[in-house]
């Protein structure tokens, strides 16, 4: 037997079992790491959506990578991959390659999406968010759902969106002290994806930008996270627009998306039931807005439509029982003066 083979055999025989198991797991994970790439530029596609075809799924990270094995997901036989600006990709998991390439779309955005930079004088305006730390008035985010809120335009003047203010509910470490302002808060580090849509017959339509927009929220942000979007040159369309938010998962201290399983498996008499994991922070809903402007979409179901968050639309929610119909997003924008 060659010396090198004997050396390896002796080394592994002396290695503690837990260490050997750890190394084998790391080896399996590295083999199972898959990259999603642009077929033309060969650059990674950040935060692509990987659907399993059963209402569940995961996301690629900022490097376009995700982990998939049949051991982790034994009942998944195909992957449906989507990303803004790219054609959808549908693949069988049999002989899945380590690199998946997506073709860019040739579609052009509507003219209302990106306007020319305006050097005119403007008035800076703010639509305040609705803030609330009441646990019972909050949406519990899961990665299966995308929430979109509609904003109308009430002027013929040009308006440029400068920031979006997302309300965040902070939870106290001690439940009995939750109503105290100075109580310690539970820690979290969570990544969110943001999209902008035009208004199409009462619901979200075409995206207004193919830019990938994400932010990381922690308890240090307080009751709201203000996302600066001034560099995206988003001008508000005549019919208004929708801004959406969807949770992608927890991150490490550097903001890197963690490859955790995004749902729990519970055994029942009828088999395994998958329940989406709830992520922190919670998102406060409000009853201070009379119009019902919030829509929900299950993102891991191919072709699923937007549904208004309202009674009788298939939702079972304590929020609706309290007449809390809207997620209270705030905005800042520039309204330009006529020349």
KADA-V415221 format. One record per residue. N is the residue number from 1. RES is the residue in three letters. SS is DSSP state (@ for helix, = for strand, . for the rest). D_CENTER is the distance of its C-alpha to the mean C-alpha in Angstrom with 2 decimals. Layout:
BEGIN
n;res;ss;d_center
N;RES;SS;D_CENTER
N;RES;SS;D_CENTER
END
This chain:
BEGIN
n;res;ss;d_center
1;UNK;.;54.16
2;UNK;.;52.75
3;UNK;@;52.45
4;UNK;@;48.68
5;UNK;@;47.99
6;UNK;@;50.16
7;UNK;@;48.39
8;UNK;@;44.95
9;UNK;@;46.33
10;UNK;@;47.93
11;UNK;@;44.87
12;UNK;@;42.66
13;UNK;@;45.45
14;UNK;@;45.53
15;UNK;.;41.78
16;UNK;.;40.51
17;UNK;@;38.82
18;UNK;@;35.59
19;UNK;@;35.31
20;UNK;@;36.02
21;UNK;@;33.36
22;UNK;@;30.82
23;UNK;@;31.81
24;UNK;@;31.63
25;UNK;@;28.08
26;UNK;@;27.05
27;UNK;@;28.89
28;UNK;@;27.10
29;UNK;@;23.62
30;UNK;@;24.68
31;UNK;@;26.01
32;UNK;@;22.89
33;UNK;=;20.65
34;UNK;=;19.66
35;UNK;=;18.81
36;UNK;=;17.31
37;UNK;=;19.50
38;UNK;=;20.56
39;UNK;.;23.84
40;UNK;.;25.70
41;UNK;.;24.73
42;UNK;.;23.85
43;UNK;.;21.10
44;UNK;=;17.89
45;UNK;.;14.87
46;UNK;.;11.98
47;UNK;.;8.62
48;UNK;.;10.23
49;UNK;=;9.26
50;UNK;=;12.16
51;UNK;=;13.31
52;UNK;.;16.42
53;UNK;.;18.04
54;UNK;.;18.37
55;UNK;.;15.28
56;UNK;.;13.62
57;UNK;=;11.86
58;UNK;=;10.09
59;UNK;=;8.54
60;UNK;.;11.03
61;UNK;.;11.24
62;UNK;.;12.41
63;UNK;.;15.71
64;UNK;.;14.53
65;UNK;=;15.68
66;UNK;=;14.98
67;UNK;=;17.54
68;UNK;.;19.08
69;UNK;.;22.51
70;UNK;.;24.43
71;UNK;.;25.19
72;UNK;.;21.59
73;UNK;.;20.97
74;UNK;.;24.55
75;UNK;.;24.00
76;UNK;.;21.71
77;UNK;.;23.90
78;UNK;=;21.66
79;UNK;=;18.32
80;UNK;=;16.68
81;UNK;=;14.75
82;UNK;=;13.17
83;UNK;.;12.06
84;UNK;.;12.79
85;UNK;.;16.54
86;UNK;=;17.51
87;UNK;.;19.35
88;UNK;.;17.88
89;UNK;=;19.31
90;UNK;=;20.73
91;UNK;=;22.43
92;UNK;=;24.54
93;UNK;.;23.95
94;UNK;.;27.71
95;UNK;.;28.57
96;UNK;.;25.02
97;UNK;.;25.34
98;UNK;.;23.86
99;UNK;=;22.80
100;UNK;=;21.11
101;UNK;=;21.71
102;UNK;=;20.05
103;UNK;.;22.12
104;UNK;=;21.12
105;UNK;.;21.54
106;UNK;.;24.66
107;UNK;.;23.47
108;UNK;.;23.84
109;UNK;.;21.85
110;UNK;.;23.85
111;UNK;.;26.24
112;UNK;.;24.63
113;UNK;.;21.54
114;UNK;=;23.13
115;UNK;.;26.46
116;UNK;.;29.12
117;UNK;.;29.15
118;UNK;.;31.25
119;UNK;.;33.91
120;UNK;.;35.22
121;UNK;.;35.37
122;UNK;=;32.59
123;UNK;=;31.87
124;UNK;=;28.76
125;UNK;=;27.34
126;UNK;=;24.87
127;UNK;=;23.31
128;UNK;.;22.86
129;UNK;.;19.91
130;UNK;.;20.87
131;UNK;.;20.75
132;UNK;.;21.50
133;UNK;.;21.43
134;UNK;.;22.84
135;UNK;@;21.05
136;UNK;@;22.38
137;UNK;@;20.88
138;UNK;=;17.24
139;UNK;=;14.30
140;UNK;=;13.21
141;UNK;=;9.42
142;UNK;.;8.85
143;UNK;.;6.33
144;UNK;.;8.73
145;UNK;=;8.27
146;UNK;=;7.04
147;UNK;=;9.45
148;UNK;=;11.61
149;UNK;=;14.71
150;UNK;=;17.83
151;UNK;=;20.13
152;UNK;.;23.61
153;UNK;.;25.92
154;UNK;.;29.33
155;UNK;.;31.28
156;UNK;.;32.61
157;UNK;.;32.10
158;UNK;.;29.55
159;UNK;=;26.49
160;UNK;=;23.99
161;UNK;=;20.67
162;UNK;=;20.69
163;UNK;=;17.97
164;UNK;=;15.42
165;UNK;=;15.90
166;UNK;=;13.29
167;UNK;=;15.40
168;UNK;.;14.85
169;UNK;=;17.23
170;UNK;.;18.96
171;UNK;.;20.78
172;UNK;=;24.23
173;UNK;.;25.29
174;UNK;.;28.38
175;UNK;@;27.80
176;UNK;@;31.35
177;UNK;@;30.72
178;UNK;.;27.38
179;UNK;.;29.09
180;UNK;.;30.44
181;UNK;.;28.87
182;UNK;.;30.04
183;UNK;.;28.85
184;UNK;.;26.75
185;UNK;=;22.99
186;UNK;.;20.88
187;UNK;.;19.11
188;UNK;.;15.44
189;UNK;=;13.36
190;UNK;=;9.60
191;UNK;=;6.98
192;UNK;=;4.47
193;UNK;=;3.98
194;UNK;=;6.93
195;UNK;=;9.25
196;UNK;=;12.87
197;UNK;=;15.03
198;UNK;=;18.77
199;UNK;=;20.66
200;UNK;=;22.00
201;UNK;.;24.49
202;UNK;.;22.73
203;UNK;=;19.13
204;UNK;=;16.32
205;UNK;=;17.94
206;UNK;=;17.67
207;UNK;=;15.10
208;UNK;.;16.90
209;UNK;.;15.88
210;UNK;.;14.87
211;UNK;.;13.99
212;UNK;.;10.82
213;UNK;=;9.73
214;UNK;=;7.87
215;UNK;=;9.46
216;UNK;=;10.53
217;UNK;=;11.98
218;UNK;=;15.07
219;UNK;@;17.88
220;UNK;@;19.85
221;UNK;@;18.00
222;UNK;.;19.87
223;UNK;.;19.15
224;UNK;=;16.82
225;UNK;=;14.82
226;UNK;=;16.25
227;UNK;=;14.40
228;UNK;=;17.19
229;UNK;.;16.76
230;UNK;@;20.51
231;UNK;@;20.64
232;UNK;@;18.69
233;UNK;.;21.71
234;UNK;=;20.03
235;UNK;=;22.98
236;UNK;.;22.64
237;UNK;.;23.94
238;UNK;.;26.97
239;UNK;.;25.29
240;UNK;.;22.42
241;UNK;=;18.72
242;UNK;=;15.34
243;UNK;=;12.44
244;UNK;=;9.06
245;UNK;=;6.13
246;UNK;=;3.18
247;UNK;=;3.52
248;UNK;=;3.97
249;UNK;=;7.56
250;UNK;=;10.67
251;UNK;=;12.35
252;UNK;.;16.07
253;UNK;.;18.14
254;UNK;.;17.64
255;UNK;.;13.85
256;UNK;.;13.74
257;UNK;=;11.02
258;UNK;.;13.22
259;UNK;.;13.94
260;UNK;.;14.31
261;UNK;.;14.70
262;UNK;.;12.00
263;UNK;=;14.74
264;UNK;=;18.31
265;UNK;=;21.38
266;UNK;=;24.19
267;UNK;=;27.62
268;UNK;=;29.32
269;UNK;.;32.55
270;UNK;.;30.89
271;UNK;=;28.91
272;UNK;=;25.56
273;UNK;=;22.98
274;UNK;=;19.30
275;UNK;=;17.44
276;UNK;=;13.69
277;UNK;.;13.34
278;UNK;.;12.70
279;UNK;=;10.99
280;UNK;=;12.54
281;UNK;=;12.77
282;UNK;=;13.61
283;UNK;=;13.17
284;UNK;=;16.74
285;UNK;=;17.94
286;UNK;=;21.27
287;UNK;.;24.46
288;UNK;.;25.74
289;UNK;.;24.52
290;UNK;.;26.86
291;UNK;.;24.93
292;UNK;.;22.19
293;UNK;.;19.48
294;UNK;=;16.28
295;UNK;=;14.94
296;UNK;=;12.77
297;UNK;=;11.71
298;UNK;=;11.39
299;UNK;.;9.44
300;UNK;.;11.49
301;UNK;.;14.71
302;UNK;.;16.25
303;UNK;.;17.54
304;UNK;.;16.35
305;UNK;.;16.97
306;UNK;.;15.65
307;UNK;=;17.60
308;UNK;=;18.76
309;UNK;.;18.22
310;UNK;.;21.94
311;UNK;.;24.68
312;UNK;.;25.96
313;UNK;.;22.79
314;UNK;.;22.22
315;UNK;.;20.31
316;UNK;.;21.84
317;UNK;.;20.73
318;UNK;@;22.78
319;UNK;@;21.10
320;UNK;@;22.87
321;UNK;@;26.02
322;UNK;.;25.98
323;UNK;.;25.42
324;UNK;.;22.08
325;UNK;.;20.51
326;UNK;=;18.22
327;UNK;=;15.41
328;UNK;.;17.48
329;UNK;.;15.77
330;UNK;=;18.41
331;UNK;=;19.30
332;UNK;=;21.88
333;UNK;=;23.58
334;UNK;=;26.91
335;UNK;=;29.39
336;UNK;=;32.00
337;UNK;.;35.67
338;UNK;.;37.82
339;UNK;.;39.97
END
